[in-house]
Amino acid sequence: LLQAEIFQEFAVQEESVTFRINLSVLLDCLTIFGTSSLPGTSTALRMCYRGYGYPLMLFLEEGGVVTVCKINTQEPDELLDFDFCNTKVVNKVILQSEGLREAFAELDMTSEVLQITMSPDKPYFRLSTFGNAGSAHLDYPKDSDLMEAFHCNQTQTNRYKISLLKPSTKALALSCKVSIRTDAQGFLSLQYMIRNEDGQICFVEYYCCPDEDIAEAE
């Protein structure tokens, strides 16, 4: 979610606009001047969309050089609705992101699943894997220095396929805090808080359904 406040100018004429574009093409356009600007320079971006059937226009300017990119838009896919809302949240913790980065670095990623236990009692917040080297657990007490907030109402243990969670680690690497929430069905919400160089804040939200195919480890 990119808040309107992070833009110098933000104007949308319709109530909502939805279209689909190729992500790789978008990333190529955004990095057309390279992945890092020269000292003392920055890349400015202006995005325009005229309406249905028209391309997304990107105007990138750096050091007086302007590049214009046109990205063809496509019909949007129907979005999966996880029906995840705050009123249905059972458990929620907010961690400093370094805590979750530590977990992905230390746990055995040969495991097919990441098991998350959230409980008002010990172990409070536990991440577990079941890889080639055996089971591994990483616990965070509710009074841990890495724990920003702890709101757990009942004990839940759910497993999520690591292959589905790995794409979210790109946002994790850029974030400073992460909110981890589950509802009664075990659906997982990861909300990464990212602060840009100007101190402005945006959020990346990632949803994952629990894995029901893999039997409980003994």
C-alpha positions as CSV (number, residue, x, y, z in Angstrom):
1,L,0.0,0.0,0.0
2,L,1.5,3.3,-1.1
3,Q,-0.1,6.2,0.8
4,A,-0.9,9.3,-1.3
5,E,1.2,11.4,1.1
6,I,4.5,9.9,-0.2
7,F,3.8,11.5,-3.6
8,Q,4.4,15.2,-4.3
9,E,1.3,15.2,-6.4
10,F,-1.5,12.6,-6.4
11,A,-4.7,12.9,-8.5
12,V,-7.1,10.1,-9.4
13,Q,-10.3,11.2,-11.3
14,E,-12.2,7.9,-10.8
15,E,-13.2,6.2,-7.5
16,S,-10.9,3.3,-8.3
17,V,-8.7,2.2,-11.2
18,T,-7.6,-1.4,-11.7
19,F,-5.4,-2.8,-14.4
20,R,-2.6,-5.4,-14.7
21,I,1.0,-4.9,-16.0
22,N,4.0,-7.0,-16.4
23,L,6.1,-6.7,-13.2
24,S,9.4,-7.4,-14.8
25,V,8.8,-4.7,-17.4
26,L,7.9,-2.2,-14.7
27,L,11.0,-3.0,-12.7
28,D,13.2,-2.6,-15.8
29,C,11.6,0.8,-16.5
30,L,12.1,2.0,-12.9
31,T,15.8,1.0,-13.0
32,I,16.5,2.4,-16.4
33,F,19.0,4.8,-14.9
34,G,20.6,2.1,-12.8
35,T,19.8,0.7,-9.4
36,S,21.5,3.5,-7.6
37,S,21.7,7.2,-8.4
38,L,25.0,9.1,-8.7
39,P,26.0,11.1,-5.6
40,G,24.0,14.3,-5.4
41,T,21.4,13.2,-7.9
42,S,18.0,11.4,-7.7
43,T,15.6,9.9,-10.1
44,A,12.1,11.6,-10.3
45,L,9.1,9.6,-11.4
46,R,5.8,10.7,-12.8
47,M,3.1,8.1,-13.6
48,C,0.1,8.7,-15.8
49,Y,-2.8,6.5,-16.9
50,R,-5.4,7.9,-19.3
51,G,-8.0,5.2,-18.9
52,Y,-9.1,1.7,-20.0
53,G,-7.2,0.5,-23.0
54,Y,-4.4,3.0,-22.7
55,P,-0.8,2.2,-21.5
56,L,0.7,3.2,-18.2
57,M,3.1,6.1,-18.9
58,L,6.3,6.5,-16.8
59,F,8.3,9.7,-17.1
60,L,11.7,9.3,-15.4
61,E,14.1,12.2,-15.0
62,E,17.6,12.2,-13.7
63,G,20.2,14.9,-14.1
64,G,18.1,16.7,-16.8
65,V,17.7,13.5,-18.9
66,V,14.0,12.4,-19.3
67,T,13.0,8.9,-20.4
68,V,9.5,8.0,-21.3
69,C,8.2,4.4,-21.0
70,K,4.9,3.1,-22.1
71,I,3.7,-0.2,-20.5
72,N,0.8,-2.0,-22.1
73,T,-2.0,-2.7,-19.6
74,Q,-3.9,-5.9,-19.4
75,E,-7.2,-7.1,-18.0
76,P,-6.8,-7.6,-14.2
77,D,-7.2,-11.0,-12.7
78,E,-9.9,-11.6,-10.2
79,L,-8.3,-11.0,-6.8
80,L,-8.4,-13.7,-4.2
81,D,-10.5,-12.5,-1.2
82,F,-9.1,-13.8,2.0
83,D,-11.8,-11.9,3.9
84,F,-9.2,-10.9,6.4
85,C,-10.3,-8.0,8.5
86,N,-9.2,-6.5,11.9
87,T,-12.4,-7.7,13.7
88,K,-11.5,-11.3,12.9
89,V,-7.9,-11.2,14.1
90,V,-7.2,-13.7,16.9
91,N,-3.5,-13.1,17.5
92,K,-1.2,-10.3,16.6
93,V,2.4,-9.5,17.3
94,I,4.6,-6.7,16.0
95,L,8.3,-7.5,15.7
96,Q,11.3,-5.4,14.8
97,S,12.1,-6.7,11.3
98,E,15.6,-7.8,12.3
99,G,13.9,-10.5,14.4
100,L,12.2,-12.0,11.5
101,R,15.3,-11.6,9.3
102,E,17.2,-13.5,12.0
103,A,14.7,-16.3,11.8
104,F,15.0,-16.8,8.1
105,A,18.8,-16.8,8.4
106,E,19.0,-19.3,11.3
107,L,16.1,-21.7,10.6
108,D,16.5,-24.6,8.2
109,M,15.0,-23.4,4.9
110,T,15.2,-27.0,3.4
111,S,11.9,-27.4,5.3
112,E,8.8,-27.4,3.2
113,V,6.9,-25.4,5.8
114,L,7.3,-22.7,8.4
115,Q,5.3,-23.5,11.5
116,I,4.1,-20.5,13.5
117,T,2.9,-20.8,17.1
118,M,1.3,-17.8,18.8
119,S,0.0,-18.2,22.4
120,P,-0.8,-16.0,25.4
121,D,1.4,-18.5,27.3
122,K,4.9,-20.0,26.7
123,P,6.4,-20.3,24.1
124,Y,4.4,-17.0,23.2
125,F,5.8,-16.7,19.7
126,R,7.6,-19.6,18.1
127,L,8.9,-20.2,14.6
128,S,9.7,-23.8,13.6
129,T,11.1,-25.7,10.6
130,F,11.4,-29.4,9.8
131,G,14.3,-29.7,7.4
132,N,17.0,-32.2,6.4
133,A,18.9,-31.5,9.6
134,G,15.9,-32.1,11.9
135,S,13.5,-29.8,13.7
136,A,14.5,-26.3,14.7
137,H,12.7,-23.7,16.8
138,L,13.2,-20.1,17.5
139,D,11.3,-18.5,20.4
140,Y,10.5,-14.9,21.1
141,P,9.3,-14.1,24.6
142,K,6.5,-11.5,24.8
143,D,8.9,-9.2,26.7
144,S,11.7,-9.6,24.1
145,D,13.5,-6.4,23.0
146,L,12.5,-7.3,19.5
147,M,8.8,-7.5,20.4
148,E,7.0,-4.1,19.7
149,A,3.5,-5.4,20.6
150,F,2.0,-8.7,21.8
151,H,-1.7,-9.3,21.6
152,C,-2.4,-13.1,21.7
153,N,-5.9,-14.3,22.8
154,Q,-5.5,-18.1,22.2
155,T,-3.0,-20.7,21.3
156,Q,-2.7,-21.3,17.6
157,T,-0.2,-23.4,15.6
158,N,-0.3,-23.3,11.9
159,R,2.0,-24.2,9.0
160,Y,2.7,-22.3,5.9
161,K,4.6,-23.4,2.8
162,I,8.0,-21.7,2.8
163,S,7.8,-21.5,-1.0
164,L,4.8,-19.1,-0.6
165,L,6.5,-17.0,2.0
166,K,9.9,-16.5,0.4
167,P,8.7,-13.8,-2.0
168,S,7.8,-11.6,0.9
169,T,11.4,-11.6,2.2
170,K,12.2,-8.8,-0.4
171,A,9.8,-6.5,1.5
172,L,11.2,-7.8,4.8
173,A,14.7,-6.8,3.8
174,L,13.6,-3.2,3.4
175,S,11.2,-3.0,6.4
176,C,11.8,-1.8,9.9
177,K,8.8,-3.5,11.6
178,V,6.5,-6.3,10.7
179,S,3.0,-7.0,12.0
180,I,2.1,-10.7,12.1
181,R,-1.6,-11.5,12.4
182,T,-3.7,-14.6,12.2
183,D,-7.5,-15.1,12.2
184,A,-9.5,-18.0,13.5
185,Q,-9.0,-20.1,10.3
186,G,-5.2,-19.6,10.5
187,F,-4.9,-17.2,7.6
188,L,-1.7,-15.3,7.9
189,S,-1.2,-11.6,7.4
190,L,2.3,-10.1,7.2
191,Q,2.4,-6.3,7.1
192,Y,5.8,-4.8,6.5
193,M,6.4,-1.2,7.5
194,I,8.9,0.5,5.2
195,R,10.3,4.0,5.8
196,N,11.9,5.7,2.8
197,E,14.8,8.1,2.9
198,D,12.5,11.1,3.6
199,G,11.0,9.4,6.6
200,Q,7.7,8.7,4.8
201,I,6.1,5.4,5.6
202,C,4.4,2.8,3.3
203,F,3.2,-0.7,3.9
204,V,3.5,-4.0,2.0
205,E,0.9,-6.6,3.0
206,Y,1.3,-10.3,2.3
207,Y,-1.4,-12.9,2.9
208,C,-0.9,-16.7,3.1
209,C,-3.3,-19.5,3.7
210,P,-2.4,-22.3,6.1
211,D,-1.1,-25.5,4.7
212,E,-3.4,-28.5,5.2
213,D,-1.5,-31.1,3.1
214,I,1.4,-31.7,5.3
215,A,0.8,-33.9,8.4
216,E,1.9,-32.9,11.9
217,A,5.5,-33.7,12.7
218,E,5.9,-36.2,15.5
